[in-house]
Amino acid sequence: MTIAVFLVALCAALAIGVPVAFALIVCSVALMLHMNLFSAEIIAQNMVTGADNFQLLAIPFFLLAGELMNAGGLSKRIVHFAMTFVGHYHGGLGYVVIFAAIILAALSGSAAADTAALAAFLLPMMRSSGYDAGQSAGLIAAGGIVAPVIPPSVGFIIFGVAANVSITQLFLGGIVPGLMMAASLIVAWAFVVRNNHNIKVLPKASWRERGKATVDGAFALVMPAIVLGGIRFGIVTPTEAAVVAAVYALVVGLLVYRELSFSQLYGLFLAAGKMSAIVMFLIAAAGVSAWLIAQANIPAQFGALLEPFKDNPTLFLIVLMALVFAVGTALDFGPTVLILTPILMPLVREVGINPVYFGVLFIMVNAIGLITPPVGIVLNVVCGVGKVSMDKVLKGIWPFLLAQSLVVVLLILFPSLVIEPLQWLRGR
């Protein structure tokens, strides 16, 4: 009955158009009334507690770094760098998308920001070169969702705080799975364009041109090494790395590339501030739900429903990931993470699954949810920026959605693909 009250109140609020953060408060109030615990003080205290975490400071700084990176010319140079090296292959602009998506993912950690940058720079070029608009937009959307998996990742920060799991280990654990997601896109794209002989192939760049593109983009290309290297060797925490990324993008955009002007800064800071406020209010509202979920002992009740699967960790993970995928088709990335984490983590620890390994899979499946209808935030971004109809994008996205889903299945069946690289990166 407790689970039913929570879910019915949440779904009803979302169904009538209540914003997700307020819907979390509504379902929390419904649960409090059901448990005879209603108190405005409980709501206020848990909202403050939910947002009162030093590690969450990384979110506004990484979001700001993404805004500064796009406005300061770093994204443009990364795309040009990728184009000189892989643009001359058959379907080369698609490989440029994937290559650039990997680098951009290691800079901002935001799927929407990376997708918008790739769509703005590359989709017009792909259209004019004879590529199918739906397939191109689908590839860009699928490339954009690598961002929540390859560190630095806002998703890992939110999950790490909600689940009390090391964000540094989550960052390191996401590197190999993120690269595997990108590799699956390469295979899928090669399959998609193999029979398309109408596309124009870019002329092969000379090594001199490649060298020039490398030098021109050096300040952008070195940024992931600074951020991830600093975290790996213990020089900075993930929160401090976010500040480093933002300051670095600001200095490079203003003083090196000089594509960023002081007059633009107010708008960029405002945009990052608005997005940060949305995320932080969502986290604060989820703090109330998380407290009530614990008080109502919902994880134990939910665990009883999954009792038949607990003896087999692999089967248990498959069931959990199927649940997360289903929820992700209806909810955005952040709400899904914040709602399901306090419910699932006690079960994960009870079954004996590595929390970091689970966190990586959990964020991957949530990221895939960004390109699944009907919500699919990244789908909406690529449609809006690229001016492509949703019908075309949905037709073009399926090969890439399938490829990335198969990577998740592979990681569930072979946990060592996540755990062993993580141990190596940690120096153990």
C-alpha positions as CSV (number, residue, x, y, z in Angstrom):
1,M,0.0,0.0,0.0
2,T,2.9,2.4,0.8
3,I,4.5,1.8,-2.6
4,A,1.1,2.3,-4.3
5,V,0.5,5.6,-2.5
6,F,4.0,6.9,-3.5
7,L,3.7,5.8,-7.1
8,V,0.1,6.9,-7.7
9,A,0.7,10.3,-6.2
10,L,3.9,10.8,-8.3
11,C,2.3,9.6,-11.5
12,A,-0.9,11.6,-11.0
13,A,1.1,14.8,-10.4
14,L,3.2,14.2,-13.5
15,A,0.1,13.3,-15.6
16,I,-1.5,16.7,-14.9
17,G,1.7,18.6,-15.8
18,V,3.2,19.3,-12.4
19,P,6.9,20.0,-12.8
20,V,9.0,17.0,-11.6
21,A,10.5,18.7,-8.5
22,F,7.1,19.8,-7.3
23,A,5.7,16.3,-8.1
24,L,8.3,14.8,-5.8
25,I,7.1,17.1,-3.0
26,V,3.5,16.2,-3.8
27,C,4.1,12.4,-3.6
28,S,6.1,13.0,-0.4
29,V,3.2,14.9,1.2
30,A,0.8,12.1,0.1
31,L,3.1,9.5,1.8
32,M,3.4,11.6,4.9
33,L,-0.4,11.9,5.2
34,H,-0.7,8.1,4.7
35,M,1.9,7.5,7.5
36,N,0.4,10.2,9.8
37,L,3.7,12.1,9.7
38,F,2.8,15.3,8.0
39,S,4.9,18.3,9.1
40,A,6.0,21.3,7.1
41,E,9.2,21.3,9.1
42,I,10.1,17.8,7.8
43,I,9.7,19.0,4.2
44,A,11.8,22.1,4.8
45,Q,14.6,20.4,6.8
46,N,15.0,17.6,4.3
47,M,15.0,19.9,1.3
48,V,17.9,21.9,2.9
49,T,19.7,18.7,3.9
50,G,19.2,17.2,0.4
51,A,21.0,20.2,-1.2
52,D,23.5,20.8,1.6
53,N,26.5,18.8,0.2
54,F,29.9,20.2,-0.8
55,Q,30.2,17.7,-3.7
56,L,27.2,19.1,-5.4
57,L,29.1,22.3,-6.0
58,A,30.7,20.4,-8.9
59,I,27.4,20.6,-10.8
60,P,27.1,24.4,-11.4
61,F,30.8,24.6,-12.3
62,F,30.7,21.8,-14.8
63,L,27.6,23.3,-16.4
64,L,29.4,26.6,-16.6
65,A,32.4,25.0,-18.1
66,G,30.1,23.6,-20.9
67,E,28.6,27.0,-21.6
68,L,32.1,28.6,-21.7
69,M,33.5,25.8,-23.9
70,N,30.8,26.2,-26.5
71,A,30.9,30.0,-26.6
72,G,34.7,30.2,-26.4
73,G,35.5,28.1,-29.5
74,L,36.7,25.0,-27.8
75,S,33.9,22.8,-29.3
76,K,34.5,24.1,-32.8
77,R,38.2,23.3,-32.7
78,I,37.6,19.8,-31.4
79,V,35.2,19.1,-34.4
80,H,37.7,20.5,-36.8
81,F,40.5,18.4,-35.3
82,A,38.4,15.3,-35.7
83,M,37.5,16.2,-39.2
84,T,41.1,16.3,-40.4
85,F,41.8,12.8,-39.1
86,V,38.7,10.8,-39.9
87,G,36.6,13.0,-42.3
88,H,38.0,11.4,-45.5
89,Y,36.6,7.9,-44.8
90,H,33.3,6.7,-46.3
91,G,30.7,8.1,-43.9
92,G,33.5,10.2,-42.5
93,L,31.4,12.9,-41.0
94,G,29.6,10.3,-38.9
95,Y,33.0,9.2,-37.5
96,V,33.8,12.9,-36.8
97,V,30.5,13.0,-34.8
98,I,31.6,10.0,-32.6
99,F,35.2,11.2,-32.2
100,A,34.1,14.7,-31.3
101,A,31.5,13.4,-28.9
102,I,34.1,11.5,-27.0
103,I,36.3,14.6,-26.5
104,L,33.3,16.8,-25.7
105,A,32.1,14.3,-23.2
106,A,35.4,14.6,-21.3
107,L,34.9,18.4,-21.2
108,S,31.4,19.1,-20.1
109,G,29.6,16.0,-18.9
110,S,26.3,17.3,-20.2
111,A,24.4,15.3,-22.9
112,A,22.2,18.2,-23.9
113,A,25.1,20.6,-24.3
114,D,27.2,18.2,-26.3
115,T,24.3,17.2,-28.5
116,A,23.5,20.9,-29.2
117,A,27.1,21.7,-30.1
118,L,27.4,18.7,-32.5
119,A,24.1,19.3,-34.1
120,A,24.8,23.0,-34.7
121,F,28.3,22.3,-36.2
122,L,27.9,19.0,-38.1
123,L,24.3,18.4,-39.0
124,P,24.1,21.1,-41.7
125,M,27.3,19.8,-43.2
126,M,26.0,16.2,-43.2
127,R,22.9,17.3,-44.9
128,S,24.7,19.1,-47.7
129,S,27.0,16.1,-48.1
130,G,24.1,13.7,-48.9
131,Y,23.7,12.0,-45.5
132,D,20.2,11.0,-44.4
133,A,19.0,13.6,-42.0
134,G,17.2,11.2,-39.7
135,Q,20.2,8.8,-39.4
136,S,22.6,11.8,-39.0
137,A,20.5,13.3,-36.2
138,G,20.1,9.9,-34.6
139,L,23.9,9.4,-34.5
140,I,24.4,12.9,-33.0
141,A,21.8,12.2,-30.3
142,A,23.4,8.8,-29.5
143,G,26.9,10.4,-29.5
144,G,25.6,13.0,-27.1
145,I,24.6,10.5,-24.4
146,V,28.1,9.3,-24.0
147,A,28.6,12.5,-22.0
148,P,26.9,11.2,-18.8
149,V,29.1,8.1,-18.8
150,I,32.6,9.5,-19.7
151,P,33.8,11.6,-16.8
152,P,33.4,14.4,-15.7
153,S,29.7,13.5,-15.4
154,V,27.0,15.4,-13.7
155,G,25.0,12.1,-13.5
156,F,27.8,10.4,-11.5
157,I,27.9,13.4,-9.2
158,I,24.2,13.2,-8.5
159,F,24.2,9.4,-8.1
160,G,27.4,9.5,-5.9
161,V,25.8,11.9,-3.5
162,A,22.4,10.2,-3.4
163,A,24.0,6.7,-3.0
164,N,27.0,7.7,-0.8
165,V,29.4,6.2,-3.4
166,S,32.8,7.6,-4.2
167,I,32.5,10.1,-7.1
168,T,36.1,9.6,-8.0
169,Q,35.7,5.9,-8.4
170,L,32.5,6.4,-10.4
171,F,34.5,8.8,-12.7
172,L,37.3,6.2,-13.2
173,G,34.8,3.4,-13.6
174,G,32.9,5.2,-16.4
175,I,35.9,5.6,-18.8
176,V,36.0,2.2,-20.4
177,P,32.2,1.7,-20.6
178,G,31.9,5.2,-22.2
179,L,34.5,4.3,-24.8
180,M,32.7,1.0,-25.4
181,M,29.5,2.9,-26.1
182,A,31.3,5.1,-28.6
183,A,32.9,2.0,-30.2
184,S,29.4,0.5,-30.6
185,L,28.4,3.6,-32.5
186,I,31.3,3.2,-34.9
187,V,30.2,-0.3,-35.7
188,A,26.6,0.7,-36.1
189,W,27.4,3.7,-38.3
190,A,29.6,1.6,-40.5
191,F,26.7,-0.8,-41.0
192,V,24.2,2.0,-41.6
193,V,26.2,3.9,-44.3
194,R,27.8,0.9,-46.0
195,N,25.3,1.0,-49.0
196,N,24.9,4.7,-49.2
197,H,27.0,5.7,-52.2
198,N,25.5,9.2,-52.6
199,I,27.4,10.8,-49.7
200,K,30.2,13.1,-50.5
201,V,33.6,12.1,-49.0
202,L,35.8,14.9,-47.7
203,P,39.3,15.2,-49.2
204,K,42.0,13.6,-47.1
205,A,43.8,16.2,-45.0
206,S,47.5,16.4,-45.3
207,W,49.7,15.9,-42.3
208,R,50.5,19.5,-42.3
209,E,46.8,20.4,-42.1
210,R,46.4,17.8,-39.3
211,G,49.3,19.3,-37.5
212,K,47.8,22.8,-37.8
213,A,44.4,21.5,-36.5
214,T,46.1,19.8,-33.6
215,V,48.1,22.9,-32.6
216,D,45.0,25.1,-33.0
217,G,42.9,22.8,-30.8
218,A,45.7,21.9,-28.4
219,F,44.3,24.0,-25.5
220,A,40.9,22.3,-26.0
221,L,42.3,18.8,-26.3
222,V,44.5,19.0,-23.2
223,M,41.5,20.0,-21.0
224,P,40.3,16.4,-20.4
225,A,43.8,15.4,-19.4
226,I,44.0,18.2,-16.9
227,V,40.7,17.4,-15.3
228,L,40.9,13.6,-15.3
229,G,44.6,13.5,-14.6
230,G,44.1,15.8,-11.6
231,I,41.4,13.5,-10.2
232,R,43.3,10.3,-11.0
233,F,46.5,11.4,-9.2
234,G,44.7,12.9,-6.2
235,I,45.7,16.5,-7.1
236,V,42.1,17.7,-7.1
237,T,38.7,16.4,-5.9
238,P,35.9,16.1,-8.5
239,T,34.4,19.4,-7.1
240,E,37.8,21.2,-7.4
241,A,38.2,19.7,-10.9
242,A,34.9,21.3,-11.9
243,V,36.3,24.7,-10.8
244,V,39.5,24.1,-12.7
245,A,37.5,23.2,-15.9
246,A,35.4,26.3,-15.6
247,V,38.3,28.6,-15.1
248,Y,40.3,26.9,-17.8
249,A,37.5,27.3,-20.3
250,L,37.1,30.9,-19.4
251,V,40.8,31.8,-19.7
252,V,41.2,29.9,-23.0
253,G,38.0,31.4,-24.5
254,L,39.0,35.0,-23.4
255,L,42.7,35.1,-23.8
256,V,43.8,32.3,-26.2
257,Y,41.1,31.8,-28.8
258,R,39.6,35.3,-28.1
259,E,36.1,34.2,-29.3
260,L,34.7,34.9,-25.9
261,S,34.0,38.6,-24.9
262,F,33.3,40.1,-21.5
263,S,29.9,41.2,-22.7
264,Q,28.9,37.5,-23.2
265,L,29.8,36.4,-19.7
266,Y,26.7,37.7,-18.0
267,G,24.5,35.7,-20.4
268,L,26.6,32.5,-20.0
269,F,26.7,32.8,-16.2
270,L,23.0,33.4,-16.2
271,A,22.3,30.3,-18.4
272,A,24.5,28.1,-16.2
273,G,22.9,29.6,-13.1
274,K,19.4,28.8,-14.3
275,M,20.3,25.3,-15.2
276,S,22.0,24.8,-11.8
277,A,19.0,26.1,-10.0
278,I,16.7,23.6,-11.8
279,V,19.0,20.7,-10.9
280,M,19.6,21.8,-7.3
281,F,15.9,22.3,-6.6
282,L,15.2,18.9,-8.0
283,I,17.9,17.4,-5.7
284,A,16.5,19.3,-2.7
285,A,12.9,18.0,-3.5
286,A,14.3,14.5,-3.9
287,G,15.8,14.8,-0.4
288,V,12.3,14.8,1.1
289,S,11.3,11.7,-1.0
290,A,14.5,9.9,0.0
291,W,13.9,10.5,3.7
292,L,10.3,9.2,3.4
293,I,11.3,6.2,1.3
294,A,13.6,5.2,4.2
295,Q,11.0,5.9,6.9
296,A,8.4,3.9,5.0
297,N,10.9,1.1,4.4
298,I,10.0,1.0,0.7
299,P,13.3,-0.7,-0.3
300,A,12.5,-3.7,1.9
301,Q,9.0,-3.9,0.4
302,F,10.4,-3.5,-3.1
303,G,13.0,-6.1,-2.2
304,A,10.3,-8.6,-1.3
305,L,8.9,-8.3,-4.8
306,L,12.4,-9.1,-6.2
307,E,13.1,-11.9,-3.8
308,P,13.0,-14.7,-6.5
309,F,15.9,-13.0,-8.3
310,K,18.2,-12.3,-5.4
311,D,20.1,-15.6,-5.6
312,N,21.4,-14.8,-9.1
313,P,23.1,-11.4,-9.2
314,T,23.2,-11.3,-13.0
315,L,19.5,-12.0,-13.3
316,F,18.8,-9.5,-10.5
317,L,20.8,-6.8,-12.4
318,I,19.0,-7.6,-15.7
319,V,15.6,-7.1,-13.9
320,L,16.8,-3.9,-12.3
321,M,18.2,-2.5,-15.5
322,A,14.9,-3.4,-17.3
323,L,13.0,-1.4,-14.6
324,V,15.4,1.6,-14.9
325,F,15.0,1.5,-18.7
326,A,11.2,1.4,-18.5
327,V,11.2,4.3,-16.0
328,G,13.7,6.2,-18.2
329,T,11.3,6.2,-21.1
330,A,8.8,8.3,-19.1
331,L,11.0,10.4,-16.8
332,D,14.0,12.6,-17.5
333,F,17.6,11.6,-16.4
334,G,17.8,13.5,-13.1
335,P,14.4,12.6,-11.7
336,T,15.0,8.9,-12.5
337,V,18.4,8.9,-10.7
338,L,17.0,10.7,-7.7
339,I,13.8,8.6,-7.3
340,L,15.3,5.2,-7.9
341,T,18.7,5.5,-6.2
342,P,17.4,5.4,-2.6
343,I,15.1,2.5,-3.5
344,L,17.6,0.3,-5.3
345,M,20.9,0.9,-3.5
346,P,19.9,-1.0,-0.3
347,L,18.9,-3.9,-2.5
348,V,22.1,-3.7,-4.5
349,R,24.2,-3.8,-1.3
350,E,22.1,-6.6,0.1
351,V,22.7,-8.8,-2.9
352,G,26.5,-8.0,-2.8
353,I,26.8,-6.1,-6.1
354,N,29.7,-3.7,-6.3
355,P,28.1,-0.2,-5.8
356,V,30.5,1.5,-8.3
357,Y,29.8,-1.2,-10.9
358,F,26.1,-0.8,-10.4
359,G,26.4,3.0,-10.5
360,V,28.1,2.9,-13.9
361,L,25.4,0.5,-15.3
362,F,22.6,2.6,-13.7
363,I,23.9,5.9,-15.3
364,M,24.4,4.2,-18.7
365,V,20.8,2.9,-18.8
366,N,19.6,6.3,-17.6
367,A,21.6,8.0,-20.4
368,I,20.1,5.7,-23.0
369,G,16.7,6.8,-21.6
370,L,17.6,10.3,-23.0
371,I,17.1,9.0,-26.5
372,T,14.0,6.9,-26.0
373,P,10.5,8.2,-26.7
374,P,8.2,9.6,-25.5
375,V,10.3,12.0,-23.3
376,G,13.8,11.7,-24.8
377,I,15.2,15.1,-23.9
378,V,18.3,14.7,-26.2
379,L,15.9,13.8,-29.0
380,N,14.2,17.1,-28.5
381,V,17.5,18.9,-28.4
382,V,18.7,17.5,-31.7
383,C,15.3,18.1,-33.4
384,G,15.2,21.7,-32.2
385,V,18.8,22.6,-33.0
386,G,19.0,20.6,-36.2
387,K,15.5,21.4,-37.4
388,V,14.7,17.8,-38.1
389,S,11.3,16.3,-37.5
390,M,10.9,13.8,-34.6
391,D,9.6,11.1,-36.9
392,K,12.8,11.2,-38.9
393,V,15.0,11.1,-35.8
394,L,13.0,8.2,-34.3
395,K,13.6,6.2,-37.5
396,G,17.3,7.0,-37.6
397,I,18.0,6.4,-33.9
398,W,17.2,2.7,-33.6
399,P,20.5,1.1,-34.9
400,F,22.4,3.3,-32.4
401,L,20.0,2.7,-29.5
402,L,20.3,-1.1,-30.1
403,A,24.1,-0.9,-30.3
404,Q,24.4,0.9,-27.0
405,S,21.9,-1.3,-25.3
406,L,23.9,-4.3,-26.3
407,V,26.9,-2.8,-24.6
408,V,24.9,-2.6,-21.4
409,V,24.0,-6.3,-21.7
410,L,27.7,-7.2,-22.3
411,L,28.7,-5.3,-19.1
412,I,26.0,-7.1,-17.1
413,L,27.2,-10.5,-18.3
414,F,30.9,-9.6,-17.8
415,P,31.3,-7.3,-14.8
416,S,35.1,-7.5,-15.1
417,L,34.9,-5.2,-18.1
418,V,34.1,-2.4,-15.6
419,I,35.7,-3.6,-12.4
420,E,39.2,-4.6,-13.7
421,P,39.9,-1.3,-15.6
422,L,38.6,0.6,-12.5
423,Q,41.1,-1.3,-10.2
424,W,43.9,-0.7,-12.7
425,L,43.1,3.1,-12.9
426,R,43.0,3.2,-9.2
427,G,46.5,1.7,-9.1
428,R,45.4,-1.5,-7.4
